[in-house]
Amino acid sequence: MKELRIKPNDAGQRLDKFLQKAVPRLPAGLMYKYLRLKRIKVNGKRGEIRQKLQTGDCIQLYINDEFFQQQAEYEFLAAPPKIEVVYEDENVLLVNKPQGLVVHEDSRNTPDTLIQRVLHTLYLRGEYDPQKEQSFVPALCNRIDRNTCGLVIVAKKAAALRILNEKIRNHEIQKEYLCIVLGSPTKKQGTLKNYLLKDSTANRVKVFDSPRPGAKTAITHYRVLTGNGNLSLVRVKLETGRTHQIRAQMAHIGHPLLGDGKYGLGEENRRYGLAHQALCADRVTFCFSTPAEELEYLKGKTVKLPSVWFCSRFFPDWQP
């Protein structure tokens, strides 16, 4: 018999969800069978699949030792502990993801991802130890494309992850982007509302001006900051967060992003020597309108990058 004591980072989860993370070698079907047979108990009583765990609860598992074997090596150690921290406190971490780095493991199965770099860094600092955590792993709260750079929010504690995910769902965290587009939009500011249909096979989206079956509404607010006739620097605020939203919508109005190999113009990209889109998530504002519990201190705070590489390269005289 093995006992697991619920810690603050484990509390608030359903019993079955906790067990899937704390005992990953235990097959789901067998776990539910053991719950029915009372071989998994909570505080000495039969464990209920959907019961919410509280700090201090004791889970007794009458199961074979083989299900508790630990991996000798952690996967995140294969990634370099290299991250650019823009803001950090005891609950959250905001890092600047470089272009070319994926946030999570993709179809290429590369071991070098942003989350693995974060875990390796926290591990070396002594702020994250898998041996001391039963179910929680620091996690990314938002994601950006491989070839987009900028701010990504990391939750260092379970309570922070729960709160931030809720705030993102409720649009209480504002993400802003800077980008360079080809040409000069006639309207210097406006709102784009389209319908995006994702083609997973081609990994791109199609843009429609009217609803289509399977298409999702995409709303983007933009403002032209400066330009030279050939290129324009644009600030973008997202109301929705669809795949390739900014890239596809700007291309749809005739002003694709500079460097965009999927929705842009190859000839222009080669002319300016860019292989990746000039797109950066440069600002995050915690605009909470409802209580944020442990993260209330972040209300009204804006975190922004001190500089963006393509601004200084193409518009050196522009001042934010």
C-alpha positions as CSV (number, residue, x, y, z in Angstrom):
1,M,0.0,0.0,0.0
2,K,1.2,3.5,-0.8
3,E,-0.1,6.8,0.5
4,L,-0.2,10.1,-1.3
5,R,-0.8,13.3,0.7
6,I,-2.5,16.1,-1.2
7,K,-0.4,19.3,-1.3
8,P,-1.6,22.8,-2.2
9,N,-0.5,22.3,-5.8
10,D,-2.7,19.1,-6.0
11,A,-5.8,20.5,-4.4
12,G,-9.0,21.4,-6.3
13,Q,-8.6,18.5,-8.8
14,R,-11.0,15.6,-9.4
15,L,-9.6,12.4,-7.9
16,D,-9.4,10.6,-11.3
17,K,-7.6,13.6,-12.9
18,F,-5.1,13.7,-10.1
19,L,-4.4,10.0,-10.3
20,Q,-3.7,10.2,-14.0
21,K,-0.9,12.6,-13.4
22,A,0.4,11.3,-10.1
23,V,0.4,7.6,-11.2
24,P,0.9,7.9,-15.0
25,R,1.9,4.2,-15.3
26,L,-1.5,3.1,-14.0
27,P,-3.8,2.5,-17.0
28,A,-7.0,4.5,-16.9
29,G,-9.2,1.4,-17.2
30,L,-7.4,-0.3,-14.3
31,M,-7.7,2.9,-12.2
32,Y,-11.5,3.0,-12.6
33,K,-11.6,-0.7,-11.7
34,Y,-9.6,-0.2,-8.6
35,L,-11.8,2.7,-7.6
36,R,-14.9,0.4,-7.9
37,L,-13.1,-2.3,-5.9
38,K,-12.2,0.2,-3.1
39,R,-8.5,-0.4,-3.7
40,I,-8.1,3.4,-4.0
41,K,-9.4,5.3,-1.0
42,V,-9.5,8.8,0.2
43,N,-9.0,9.4,4.0
44,G,-9.8,5.7,4.5
45,K,-13.1,5.8,2.5
46,R,-13.9,4.6,-1.0
47,G,-12.6,7.1,-3.5
48,E,-15.2,8.7,-5.8
49,I,-14.2,9.5,-9.3
50,R,-15.4,13.1,-9.3
51,Q,-14.7,14.1,-5.8
52,K,-12.6,17.3,-5.4
53,L,-9.4,16.8,-3.4
54,Q,-8.5,19.2,-0.6
55,T,-5.1,20.0,0.9
56,G,-4.2,17.4,3.5
57,D,-6.4,14.6,2.1
58,C,-4.7,11.2,2.2
59,I,-5.0,8.8,-0.7
60,Q,-4.4,5.1,0.0
61,L,-3.5,3.0,-3.1
62,Y,-3.6,-0.8,-2.7
63,I,-1.9,-1.4,-6.0
64,N,1.3,-3.1,-7.3
65,D,4.6,-1.3,-6.9
66,E,5.3,-1.5,-10.6
67,F,2.9,1.4,-11.2
68,F,5.0,3.7,-9.1
69,Q,8.3,3.3,-10.9
70,Q,9.9,6.6,-11.8
71,Q,11.8,7.5,-15.0
72,A,15.5,7.7,-14.3
73,E,15.9,10.8,-16.6
74,Y,13.7,13.8,-17.1
75,E,12.9,14.7,-20.7
76,F,13.3,18.4,-20.0
77,L,17.0,18.0,-19.3
78,A,17.5,17.5,-23.0
79,A,16.5,21.1,-23.6
80,P,19.0,23.9,-22.9
81,P,18.1,26.0,-19.7
82,K,18.0,29.1,-21.8
83,I,15.1,31.5,-21.4
84,E,14.8,35.3,-21.6
85,V,12.8,36.4,-18.5
86,V,10.8,39.7,-18.9
87,Y,8.8,39.5,-15.7
88,E,8.8,37.1,-12.7
89,D,7.3,36.7,-9.3
90,E,6.5,33.7,-7.0
91,N,3.5,32.7,-9.1
92,V,4.1,33.6,-12.7
93,L,6.8,34.0,-15.3
94,L,6.7,35.9,-18.6
95,V,9.4,34.9,-21.1
96,N,10.3,36.2,-24.5
97,K,10.1,33.2,-26.9
98,P,12.5,33.5,-29.8
99,Q,11.5,32.9,-33.4
100,G,12.0,29.3,-34.6
101,L,11.3,27.7,-31.2
102,V,8.1,25.7,-30.6
103,V,6.2,26.2,-27.4
104,H,5.3,22.5,-27.0
105,E,6.4,19.3,-28.6
106,D,5.1,19.1,-32.2
107,S,5.0,16.5,-35.0
108,R,8.8,16.7,-35.3
109,N,9.2,15.5,-31.7
110,T,12.0,18.0,-31.0
111,P,13.2,17.8,-27.4
112,D,14.0,21.6,-27.5
113,T,10.7,23.4,-26.7
114,L,9.9,26.5,-24.7
115,I,8.2,24.6,-21.9
116,Q,11.1,22.2,-21.7
117,R,13.5,25.1,-21.4
118,V,11.4,26.6,-18.7
119,L,11.2,23.3,-16.7
120,H,15.0,22.8,-17.0
121,T,15.6,26.4,-15.8
122,L,13.2,26.1,-12.8
123,Y,14.7,22.6,-12.0
124,L,18.3,24.1,-11.8
125,R,17.0,26.9,-9.6
126,G,15.4,24.4,-7.2
127,E,12.0,25.9,-7.9
128,Y,10.6,22.7,-9.6
129,D,11.4,19.2,-8.5
130,P,9.3,16.4,-10.1
131,Q,10.2,14.2,-7.1
132,K,8.4,16.6,-4.8
133,E,5.4,17.2,-7.0
134,Q,2.7,14.5,-7.3
135,S,0.6,16.0,-10.1
136,F,1.5,19.6,-10.9
137,V,4.0,20.7,-13.6
138,P,4.6,24.4,-14.4
139,A,2.7,25.1,-17.6
140,L,2.3,27.7,-20.4
141,C,-0.9,29.7,-20.3
142,N,-0.8,30.9,-23.9
143,R,1.0,29.8,-27.0
144,I,2.3,31.5,-30.2
145,D,3.5,30.1,-33.5
146,R,7.0,28.7,-34.0
147,N,8.0,31.6,-36.2
148,T,6.4,34.3,-34.1
149,C,8.4,35.8,-31.2
150,G,7.2,37.4,-28.0
151,L,5.7,37.0,-24.6
152,V,4.4,33.7,-23.2
153,I,2.9,33.4,-19.7
154,V,4.0,30.6,-17.5
155,A,2.2,29.5,-14.3
156,K,4.6,28.3,-11.6
157,K,1.9,27.2,-9.2
158,A,-1.3,25.2,-9.7
159,A,-3.5,28.0,-8.3
160,A,-1.9,30.5,-10.7
161,L,-2.5,28.2,-13.6
162,R,-6.2,27.8,-12.7
163,I,-6.7,31.6,-12.3
164,L,-4.8,32.6,-15.5
165,N,-6.6,30.0,-17.6
166,E,-9.9,31.3,-16.4
167,K,-8.9,35.0,-17.0
168,I,-7.8,34.1,-20.6
169,R,-11.1,32.4,-21.2
170,N,-13.0,35.4,-19.9
171,H,-10.9,37.9,-22.0
172,E,-9.4,39.5,-18.9
173,I,-5.9,39.3,-20.2
174,Q,-5.1,41.5,-23.2
175,K,-2.4,40.4,-25.6
176,E,-1.0,42.9,-28.1
177,Y,1.3,42.4,-31.1
178,L,3.5,44.4,-33.3
179,C,3.9,43.5,-37.0
180,I,5.1,44.8,-40.3
181,V,2.8,44.5,-43.3
182,L,3.5,45.1,-46.9
183,G,2.1,48.4,-48.3
184,S,0.0,51.0,-46.6
185,P,-3.6,50.1,-45.4
186,T,-6.1,52.7,-46.6
187,K,-7.8,52.7,-43.2
188,K,-5.2,53.6,-40.6
189,Q,-7.1,51.8,-37.9
190,G,-10.1,49.5,-37.8
191,T,-11.5,46.1,-36.8
192,L,-11.3,43.0,-39.0
193,K,-14.1,40.5,-38.5
194,N,-13.9,37.4,-40.7
195,Y,-14.5,33.6,-40.5
196,L,-11.6,31.3,-40.5
197,L,-11.7,27.7,-41.6
198,K,-8.7,25.6,-40.7
199,D,-7.2,23.1,-43.1
200,S,-5.2,20.8,-40.7
201,T,-3.6,18.9,-43.6
202,A,-2.1,22.1,-45.1
203,N,-1.7,23.7,-41.7
204,R,-3.3,27.0,-42.9
205,V,-6.6,28.7,-42.7
206,K,-9.0,30.1,-45.3
207,V,-10.7,33.5,-44.7
208,F,-14.3,34.2,-45.5
209,D,-16.3,37.4,-45.1
210,S,-19.5,35.6,-44.3
211,P,-20.2,32.5,-42.0
212,R,-19.3,29.1,-43.4
213,P,-19.9,25.6,-41.8
214,G,-17.0,24.8,-39.5
215,A,-15.5,28.3,-39.8
216,K,-14.8,30.2,-36.5
217,T,-15.3,34.0,-36.0
218,A,-12.1,35.9,-35.9
219,I,-12.0,39.6,-34.6
220,T,-8.8,41.7,-34.8
221,H,-8.3,45.3,-34.0
222,Y,-5.4,47.1,-35.7
223,R,-3.8,50.5,-35.8
224,V,-1.0,51.7,-38.2
225,L,1.8,53.3,-36.2
226,T,4.1,54.5,-38.9
227,G,5.0,53.6,-42.5
228,N,7.1,54.5,-45.5
229,G,4.8,53.6,-48.4
230,N,6.3,50.2,-48.9
231,L,6.0,48.9,-45.3
232,S,3.8,49.7,-42.4
233,L,4.3,49.1,-38.7
234,V,1.0,48.0,-37.2
235,R,-0.2,47.4,-33.6
236,V,-2.7,44.6,-33.3
237,K,-5.1,43.6,-30.4
238,L,-6.8,40.2,-30.6
239,E,-10.4,39.8,-29.5
240,T,-10.3,36.1,-30.5
241,G,-7.3,33.8,-30.7
242,R,-7.6,31.7,-33.8
243,T,-4.8,29.8,-35.6
244,H,-2.8,32.2,-37.8
245,Q,-5.4,34.9,-37.2
246,I,-3.3,38.0,-37.7
247,R,-1.3,36.6,-40.6
248,A,-4.4,35.3,-42.5
249,Q,-6.6,38.4,-41.9
250,M,-4.0,41.0,-42.9
251,A,-3.2,39.0,-46.0
252,H,-7.0,38.9,-46.7
253,I,-7.2,42.7,-46.9
254,G,-4.2,42.8,-49.2
255,H,-1.4,43.6,-46.7
256,P,0.4,40.4,-45.7
257,L,3.0,40.3,-43.1
258,L,6.6,40.9,-44.1
259,G,8.5,37.6,-44.1
260,D,5.4,35.4,-44.0
261,G,6.1,32.3,-46.1
262,K,2.6,30.9,-45.8
263,Y,0.3,33.9,-46.5
264,G,2.8,36.5,-47.7
265,L,4.7,37.3,-50.9
266,G,7.8,35.3,-51.5
267,E,9.4,37.8,-53.8
268,E,9.0,40.6,-51.3
269,N,10.2,38.5,-48.4
270,R,13.4,37.7,-50.4
271,R,13.8,41.3,-51.3
272,Y,14.0,42.3,-47.6
273,G,15.9,39.1,-46.6
274,L,13.3,37.8,-44.1
275,A,12.6,34.1,-43.7
276,H,10.2,34.5,-40.7
277,Q,7.2,36.8,-40.3
278,A,7.7,40.1,-38.7
279,L,5.3,39.4,-35.9
280,C,5.9,39.8,-32.1
281,A,3.6,39.4,-29.1
282,D,5.1,42.4,-27.3
283,R,2.6,43.3,-24.6
284,V,0.4,41.6,-22.0
285,T,-2.0,43.5,-19.7
286,F,-3.7,41.9,-16.8
287,C,-7.1,43.7,-17.1
288,F,-8.9,41.8,-14.4
289,S,-12.6,42.7,-14.1
290,T,-13.4,40.0,-11.6
291,P,-11.6,38.8,-8.4
292,A,-8.2,37.2,-9.1
293,E,-7.6,35.6,-5.7
294,E,-3.8,35.0,-5.2
295,L,-3.1,37.0,-8.4
296,E,-5.1,40.2,-7.5
297,Y,-1.8,42.1,-7.3
298,L,-1.4,41.8,-11.0
299,K,-4.6,43.7,-11.8
300,G,-3.8,46.6,-14.2
301,K,-0.2,45.5,-14.7
302,T,1.3,45.7,-18.2
303,V,4.4,43.7,-19.1
304,K,6.1,44.7,-22.4
305,L,9.2,43.9,-24.3
306,P,11.8,46.7,-24.1
307,S,12.5,46.4,-27.9
308,V,11.4,44.4,-30.9
309,W,14.1,43.5,-33.4
310,F,12.2,44.3,-36.6
311,C,11.2,47.8,-35.4
312,S,14.7,48.9,-35.0
313,R,15.7,47.3,-38.3
314,F,13.0,48.7,-40.5
315,F,11.8,51.8,-38.6
316,P,14.8,53.0,-36.5
317,D,13.3,56.5,-35.9
318,W,10.0,55.2,-34.6
319,Q,9.5,55.7,-30.8
320,P,6.8,53.6,-29.0
